Amino acid sequence: MFPRHSTKHTKTSQGCEITKKMLCASQLSLVLEHSFETKINKARLKFISMMIIALCKVKKINYMSLASAFDSCASAESSFRRIQRFMADFDFPMRMISIFIFSILPEKKHLILVLDRTNWKFGNSNINILMLGICYKNIAIPIMFKMLDKRGNSDTNERIELLTQFIDWFGKDCIDCLLADREFIGHHWLDFLNKTKIRYYIRLRNNFKVFRFDKNEETPVFWLFNRLRVGEFLHHPKIVKINGVECYVSGMKQYDRTGKLDFLILVSFNKPEESLEYYRKRWQIETLFKAFKTSGFNIEATHVTDQKRLEKLFMIVMLALVWCYKIGDYVHEKIKPIKFKKHQRRAEGTEKQVLF
């Protein structure tokens, strides 16, 4: 998708030129046309491209700010009205966006999925979004989401619906495993994952009760790891039952952010000895949410509260983030590698090479 690059002596300047070219609406429009040419007309694709590029430039959801940054000869007022009409009238199917994002993934097998929820409040409205991402290097790539018409945690049916949708669109064979935090536990949910044969690594609350077959008794799960030293990790070798579902548990004693002694306890079924190694990748969806919010597109600043319009806006932000990441990834690999800190994490994300 990106042009080949062979000259070594002018890599930095060429990298800037390529980045500028990729942040041109016409370039993005060509890529979108290749995927959507039979589904969306060219004029609409050009508009969507201008909106995405404007979003990359201003990093604001405000319609007037976006309209002022359009790569267009039209006035800001005219572009503003086009944005309003698009948000009010255009049907933007999630399937179409998800398939496009999946199509530009460099890897389409052995995918590590990560499930999480983000929420914020505007006035009396609670914005609550259940997100499914794909771990890729240091950030989760957003692939699909569900707007929740309530505050608080998602329920089992909502999680199953989202994951089933992914399987229907992309198949189950591409999934390596699923990662999730303490919110995503429950009998029917774990039973669904086991029956669907999707490997998972999910964190447990410390006070969860587990039934131990060897002792024929139910105990708090943290008791299994009470004797560990701080920083020591243990895979409990015997199957236990949690919420009526058989599984393995692994755990580590650690200090939380406040300095209080805590446990990291993970539930899994297949390859439980690798649970900690996999679960550490879960933070990538937190990085994704930061890119959606304070470290990137500031989506929390939107005044849009209508679910349909907010869903449409969120999909535009998804496309903008993936496009930025794709450009940054190319620049990192071909032009100007990102520096690594002493702890081996990148000094900045690949999407920030473009955004900032």
C-alpha positions in Angstrom: 0.0 0.0 0.0 2.9 2.3 0.7 5.6 3.3 -1.9 8.9 1.5 -1.9 11.9 3.4 -0.6 15.5 2.7 -1.3 17.6 5.9 -1.0 19.4 5.9 2.3 21.0 9.4 2.5 17.8 11.4 2.5 15.6 9.1 4.6 14.6 11.8 7.2 13.5 14.4 4.6 11.8 11.7 2.5 10.1 10.4 5.6 8.6 13.8 6.2 7.5 14.0 2.6 5.9 10.6 2.7 4.1 11.4 5.9 2.8 14.6 4.4 1.6 12.7 1.3 -0.1 10.1 3.4 -1.8 12.9 5.3 -3.4 14.1 2.1 -7.1 13.4 1.7 -6.6 12.3 -1.9 -4.1 9.6 -1.0 -6.4 8.2 1.7 -9.4 8.4 -0.7 -7.5 6.1 -3.2 -7.0 3.5 -0.5 -10.7 3.7 0.6 -11.9 3.5 -3.0 -10.0 0.3 -3.4 -12.0 -1.2 -0.5 -15.3 0.5 -0.7 -15.8 1.4 -4.4 -18.9 -0.8 -4.9 -20.4 0.3 -1.5 -19.9 4.0 -1.2 -19.7 6.6 -4.0 -16.5 8.5 -4.7 -17.8 11.8 -3.5 -18.8 10.4 -0.2 -15.4 8.6 0.1 -13.6 11.8 -0.6 -15.6 13.5 2.1 -14.8 10.7 4.6 -11.1 11.0 3.7 -11.1 14.8 4.3 -12.8 14.3 7.7 -10.2 11.6 8.7 -7.3 13.8 7.6 -8.7 16.9 9.3 -9.1 14.8 12.5 -5.4 13.8 12.3 -4.4 17.4 11.9 -6.5 19.1 14.6 -6.9 16.2 17.1 -10.4 17.5 18.1 -13.9 16.3 17.6 -15.4 19.8 17.3 -17.2 20.0 13.9 -16.1 23.6 13.2 -12.4 22.8 13.9 -12.6 19.8 11.6 -14.4 21.8 8.9 -11.6 24.5 9.1 -9.0 21.8 8.4 -10.6 20.2 5.4 -8.4 19.7 2.4 -11.0 21.4 0.2 -11.6 24.7 -1.7 -15.0 24.9 -0.1 -15.6 27.3 2.8 -15.4 26.1 6.4 -19.1 26.9 6.8 -19.9 24.6 3.8 -17.7 21.8 5.2 -19.4 22.2 8.5 -22.8 21.7 7.0 -21.5 18.6 5.1 -20.3 17.1 8.4 -23.7 17.8 10.0 -25.5 16.1 7.1 -23.1 13.1 7.1 -23.6 12.6 10.8 -27.4 12.9 10.5 -28.1 10.9 7.3 -25.3 8.6 6.3 -25.5 4.9 7.2 -22.0 3.7 8.1 -22.1 -0.1 8.8 -19.7 -1.5 11.4 -19.1 -4.6 9.2 -17.7 -2.4 6.4 -15.3 -0.6 8.7 -14.2 -3.7 10.5 -13.5 -5.6 7.3 -11.4 -2.6 6.0 -9.3 -2.5 9.1 -8.8 -6.3 9.1 -7.8 -6.1 5.4 -4.9 -3.8 6.1 -3.5 -5.7 9.1 0.0 -7.0 8.3 -0.8 -10.3 10.1 -4.2 -12.1 9.9 -3.3 -15.2 11.8 -2.6 -16.0 15.5 -4.4 -12.8 16.6 -4.4 -11.9 20.2 -7.8 -10.3 20.9 -8.3 -8.0 23.9 -11.7 -7.0 25.3 -12.3 -4.0 27.4 -14.8 -1.2 28.1 -14.3 2.6 28.1 -16.8 5.2 29.4 -17.2 8.9 30.1 -20.0 11.2 31.1 -21.2 14.3 29.3 -23.9 16.2 31.2 -26.5 13.6 32.1 -25.5 11.2 29.4 -23.3 8.2 30.1 -21.2 7.1 27.1 -20.3 3.5 27.5 -18.4 1.5 24.8 -17.4 -2.2 24.8 -14.4 -2.5 22.5 -12.7 -5.5 20.9 -9.1 -4.9 19.7 -6.2 -6.8 18.2 -2.8 -6.6 19.9 -0.3 -5.3 17.5 3.2 -4.3 18.7 2.5 -1.7 21.4 -1.1 -0.8 20.8 -4.4 -2.6 20.3 -5.9 -2.1 16.8 -9.6 -1.3 17.2 -11.6 -3.8 15.1 -15.2 -3.5 16.4 -17.2 -2.2 19.3 -20.7 -2.0 20.8 -22.4 1.0 22.2 -24.0 0.1 25.6 -27.2 1.9 26.3 -26.6 1.9 30.1 -23.9 2.8 32.6 -21.7 0.2 34.3 -20.4 -3.2 33.2 -21.2 -5.1 30.1 -23.3 -8.3 30.5 -22.5 -11.8 29.1 -24.9 -11.5 26.2 -23.2 -8.3 25.0 -19.7 -9.8 25.2 -20.9 -13.0 23.4 -22.6 -10.9 20.7 -19.4 -9.0 20.0 -17.1 -12.0 19.9 -19.6 -14.0 17.8 -19.8 -11.1 15.3 -16.0 -11.2 15.0 -16.1 -15.0 14.4 -18.9 -14.6 11.8 -16.9 -12.0 9.9 -13.3 -13.3 10.2 -13.5 -16.9 11.3 -12.3 -18.5 14.6 -9.1 -20.0 13.2 -7.4 -16.6 13.1 -7.7 -16.2 16.9 -4.8 -17.1 19.1 -6.4 -16.1 22.4 -8.6 -13.5 24.2 -7.4 -11.2 27.0 -9.6 -9.4 29.4 -9.7 -7.7 32.8 -11.6 -8.5 36.1 -14.9 -7.2 34.8 -15.2 -10.0 32.2 -15.9 -13.0 34.4 -19.0 -15.1 34.7 -20.3 -18.7 34.4 -22.0 -18.3 31.0 -19.2 -16.2 29.6 -16.4 -18.7 30.5 -18.7 -21.6 29.4 -19.1 -19.9 26.0 -15.3 -19.5 25.6 -14.7 -23.1 26.6 -17.4 -24.5 24.3 -16.2 -22.3 21.4 -12.7 -23.5 22.1 -11.3 -19.9 22.3 -8.2 -19.8 24.5 -8.4 -17.0 27.1 -6.4 -15.3 29.9 -8.7 -13.3 32.2 -7.9 -11.7 35.5 -9.9 -12.7 38.6 -10.8 -10.7 41.6 -8.9 -11.8 44.7 -12.0 -12.7 46.6 -13.4 -15.1 44.0 -14.3 -18.5 45.3 -12.8 -21.6 43.7 -13.7 -25.2 44.2 -10.7 -27.4 44.7 -11.3 -31.0 43.7 -8.2 -32.2 45.6 -9.5 -30.8 48.9 -13.2 -31.1 48.1 -13.8 -27.6 49.3 -14.4 -24.1 48.2 -11.8 -21.4 49.1 -11.0 -17.8 48.2 -8.7 -18.0 45.1 -5.9 -15.8 46.7 -5.3 -18.5 49.3 -3.7 -20.6 46.6 -1.0 -17.9 46.2 -0.7 -16.6 49.8 2.7 -18.1 50.4 4.4 -16.6 47.3 7.1 -14.0 47.7 6.4 -10.6 46.1 7.1 -10.9 42.4 6.9 -14.7 42.3 4.5 -16.3 39.9 2.9 -19.7 40.3 0.8 -21.8 38.0 -1.6 -23.9 40.1 -1.2 -27.3 38.5 -4.6 -28.8 39.2 -7.9 -27.9 37.6 -10.4 -26.0 39.8 -14.0 -24.9 39.3 -15.0 -21.3 39.1 -18.7 -20.3 38.8 -19.3 -23.9 37.8 -16.7 -23.9 35.0 -13.6 -26.0 35.1 -10.4 -24.1 34.5 -6.8 -23.4 35.7 -5.6 -20.5 37.8 -2.2 -18.8 38.0 -1.2 -16.0 40.2 1.5 -13.6 41.4 1.9 -11.6 44.6 2.7 -7.9 43.9 2.2 -4.3 45.1 -0.5 -2.2 43.5 -0.1 1.4 42.4 -0.7 2.7 45.9 1.9 0.4 47.4 -0.6 -2.0 48.9 0.0 -5.8 48.7 -2.1 -7.3 46.0 -2.5 -10.4 43.8 -2.6 -10.8 40.0 -4.7 -13.9 39.5 -5.5 -15.2 36.0 -8.0 -17.8 34.9 -7.3 -19.9 31.7 -7.9 -23.3 30.3 -5.4 -24.0 27.5 -1.6 -23.3 28.0 -2.1 -21.9 31.5 1.6 -21.9 32.1 1.9 -19.0 29.6 -0.9 -16.9 31.2 1.3 -14.1 32.6 3.3 -13.7 29.3 0.1 -13.3 27.4 -1.8 -11.2 29.9 0.9 -8.6 30.0 -0.2 -7.6 26.4 -3.6 -6.5 27.8 -2.2 -3.0 28.5 -2.2 -2.4 24.8 -5.9 -1.7 24.8 -5.3 0.9 27.6 -2.9 2.6 25.2 -5.6 2.5 22.5 -8.1 4.2 24.8 -5.5 6.9 25.6 -5.1 7.5 21.9 -8.8 7.9 21.6 -8.9 10.3 24.5 -6.3 12.5 26.2 -3.2 11.4 24.2 -4.8 11.6 20.8 -8.2 12.5 19.4 -9.8 13.8 22.6 -13.1 12.0 21.8 -14.3 12.8 25.4 -14.6 16.4 24.4 -17.4 15.7 21.9 -20.9 17.1 22.7 -22.5 14.3 20.6 -24.7 12.1 22.8 -27.0 10.5 20.3 -26.0 6.9 20.1 -26.2 6.5 16.4 -24.2 9.6 15.7 -21.7 8.9 18.3 -21.2 5.4 16.9 -20.6 6.9 13.5 -18.1 9.4 15.0 -16.3 6.7 16.9 -15.9 4.7 13.6 -14.3 7.8 12.0 -11.9 8.1 14.9 -11.1 4.4 14.5 -10.2 4.9 10.9 -8.1 7.9 11.7 -6.2 6.1 14.4 -5.5 3.0 12.2 -4.4 5.3 9.3 -2.0 7.2 11.6 -0.6 3.9 13.0 -0.2 2.5 9.5 1.8 5.5 8.4 3.9 5.6 11.6 4.6 1.9 11.3 5.9 2.4 7.7 8.1 5.4 8.8 9.4 3.3 11.7 10.3 0.3 9.6 11.5 2.1 6.4 12.6 5.6 7.3 13.2 6.6 10.9 13.1 3.9 13.6 11.6 4.9 16.9 14.1 5.0 19.8 13.7 2.5 22.6 14.1 3.5 26.3 16.1 1.6 28.8 13.2 -0.6 29.8 12.8 -1.6 26.1 9.6 0.2 25.5 9.3 2.7 22.7 9.9 6.3 23.4 6.7 7.1 21.5 4.0 5.1 19.7 4.0 4.8 16.0 0.7 6.7 15.7 2.4 9.6 17.6 5.0 10.0 14.8 2.1 11.2 12.7 -0.2 12.9 15.3 2.5 14.9 17.1 
